[in-house]
Amino acid sequence: MNQDRLTHLLTHVQAGKVSISQAIQQLRTLPFEDLGFAAVDHHRSIRQGFPEVILCEGKTPAQVTAIARQLLKSGGPFLATRASASIAKLLTRLSRKAVYHEQARIVSVSDPKRVRKGFIVIVTAGTSDIPVAEEARVTAEVMGSTVHTLYDVGVAGLHRLLDRQAILHQAQVLIVVAGMDGVLPSVVGGLVDKPIVAVPTSQGYGANFGGLSALLTMLNACSSGIGVVNIDNGFGAACLAHRINVLGATAASG
């Protein structure tokens, strides 16, 4: 149940086209549906503007499928993250609209009525960081943001980034993804006056400690206006960037 469907239902009740008992039947799964192993949050779209998202890691195929089946009934946008190819195959059978984004490891169903807003630019230090960036891109686009990507523009060849400053300045908010030394968000932060969501990745040699060194570098960035999410958390970065983007787009249009 999303806000548009709820408004539509209440309008029909008001007009006498739907009885109170019929409306109660449609609303019976609010605010959540207990599946025993999961409490599916059908109310989240109304509270937060987007439905519950499935994290596939750690769940059995049967659990993922059962949760997805209930969420897809709403007819709104849908996201399942960290989906393996085998899980994706099961989910795409549930809906002909479902798309598997292999590099992002996401299964999505987009809302065709959702108009994308604002402008998010996603930047990666290297090609190895692209899977995390793609998780962010797909998430932000399905949530309703316009997204542009700049991949493999890290500090080992800074001219690649400097040559694209015009795109950086057009952004409402930037997501900067980097492993190894993790210094790229600080560099980008010194070039723009827009908020930056920094994402450390686990890409790097031994002293990178699976992304920990990049995380600490980003937390100690000398440039201002940088927020940092957890290692490899492209989804979380996209959620934060999307909310900032929508606020900015709304303010600009108003």
N, C-alpha and C positions, 0 to 999 in steps of 0.2 A: 504494500500500500504506500504510494507516494502522495505528495501534496496535491498534485493535479487530479489524481483519481479520487482522493478524499473530498476535494472541492466539488468534483463532478457528482459524487454520490450524495453529498449533503444538499446540493442544488436540486437533485431529483427528489429527495425526500421532501424538501420545502415545496416543490411543485406538485407533490402528490403522485409522482410517477413511480416511486419506490416506497413501500410501506416501512414502518419502523422495524418490524420483525425481519424484513428482508435486509434492511441496513445492518441490523445487529448481526445477522448471519455473515454478512460480508466483513464486518469489523471484528469478528470473534477471535481472530488470530492476533489482534493488537493487545498489548504491545509486543508479545513474543509467543513463539510456538515451541512447546517442549517436545523434543524428539528423544528424550532420555539421555543421549550422549551429547546433545547440543540444545541450546535454547536460541532458536532462530529469531533474531531481532527485526521484526517487520516494521517497527516504529522508527528505526534509525533514519530513514529517509526524511521523515517529517521533522525529526530533531536536528539532523545535521546536514540535510540537503543531498545525501547520497546513501543508497542502501548498504547493508552489511556486506563486507567483502570476505571471501573465503581464503584463508591461508591454508593451502593444500598440504604443506609439509607437516608431518606428524599425524596426519589423518589417514585412515584406511580409504581405499577407493569407494567402498560402500558408504562410508560416512560423508565423504565429499559429495558423492552423487545424491544422497538423500537431502543434504543441506541445499545443494544447488537446485534440486527439483522444487523445493518450497520457495526459494528466492525468485526463481524464474517465473513463478506464477503471478508475480506483481506486474510483469510486463515492462518494467523499467530497465535502466542500465544494470549491468551485472559484471562483476570482476571476480576472478579466482586467480590468486597469485601463487608463485612458486609451484606451478603445475608441471609435472613430468609429461612426456609424450603420451604415456599410457593413460594418465588421468585426463589429459586433454581429449583423447579419443572418446572417453566415456562422456565427457561434458558436451562435446560437440554433437553427440547423438541426442542429447536432451533438447537442443534447440537448433534449428536450421540457421538462425542468426548468429550463433556463437562462432567466434574466430579464435584460432590459436596463434598467438604471437610467440614463435618458438624461441627467439633470442631473449625476449623479455620474460619468458616462462609464464605467460598470462593467457587465460581464456577470458574473452570479453564479449559482451553483448551491448552495443551502443544504442542509445535512445535517438532515433532519427529526428525527433522533434527538438532535441537539445541544441541550442545555438551556442557555438563556441565563442568565448569572450577573451578580451585582453591579449596578452602576448608574453609567453614564457620562453626563455631561451635556455636550452640545456647544453652545457659545455663539458667535454671530457678531456682529461689530460692525454689519454692514450686509447688505442683501439681495444685493449684488454678491458677497459672500463665501460665499454659500450653496453654489455648486457644489463648492468645496473642502471645505466642511463635510459635504456629502452624500457625497463620496468617503470621508470619515472615518466617517460614520454607517453606510453600507452595509458597509464593511470590518469595522467593529467588530461589527456584528450578525451577519454571516456567520461571523465568528470565534467568536462565542458570548457576546457581552456584551449586556446590556440597555442601551438607549440612549434618552435623552430630548433633545430639541433646543429651544433658545431662540434664535430668529433675529431679527436687526435690533434689538439692544439696546445699541448703541454709546454712546460718551460724549457724542455730540451731544444725546442725550436720556437722561441717566443715570437718570431716574425709571423708565424701562422696565426697567432691570436691577434696581434696588433693590426694585421691586415683586415681583420673583421670587426673592428671597433664600432662601425656604424650599426651592425646588427645588435651588438651588446647594448648600445645606448637606446635602442628601440624597445628593449624588454621592459615589462612591468615588474618582473622579478626573474632572477636567474637561479638555475640549479647547476652547481659546479661539482663534477664527479672526478675524483682522482685517487689513485693508489700510490705506490712507491713512496716518494717524499711527501705527498699530499699538500704541496705548496700552492697549487693553482688557484684555490679560492682567494687566498690573500692577494695574489697578483691581480685577479679580476676585480677584487674589492677596491684596489687602488686605482682602477680605471673608470668605474661607474658610480653613480649615485643612487642605485637601486638596491633593494634588499637581495641578499644572496643566501640560498640554502645549500650548504656544503655537505657532500656525501663522500666519506672515506670508503675506499674499496679494499678488499682483501688481496688485491693484486700487488705483488712485489716479492723481493727476495727475503731471506730468512730474518734479517733485522727489521723487516716491516712488521713482523709478528702478527701476520694475518690481518693487517689493516690497523693495528693498534697505533703504530707510529704515525700513520697518516691521520688518524683520529686526533691524536695529541697535538700534531702540528696545526690542524684546523681549529682546535679549541684555543690554541695559543696564537692565532692569527693577529697580526698587527693592524690589518685593515679593519675598519669599523663596518657595522651593518651586516655581519655574517652570523647566521645560525647554523648549528651543526646537528645532523641526525646520526643515527647509529651506523655501524659498518655495513655496507652493502644494502642499505635501506632506501632503495629507489622509490618504493611505494610511499613510505613515510615522507620523503622529500617532496613528492608530487602532491600529496594531500595538503601539506603546509603551503607550498608554492601556489597551488590552485586557490586556496582561500585568500591569500594575499593578492593574487591576480584578480580575483572576482571583486574584492573590495576596491582595488585600484580602478578597475574598469567601470564599476558602478559610480565611483566618485567622479571619474572623467566624464561620464555621460550625463551626470547630474549638474 
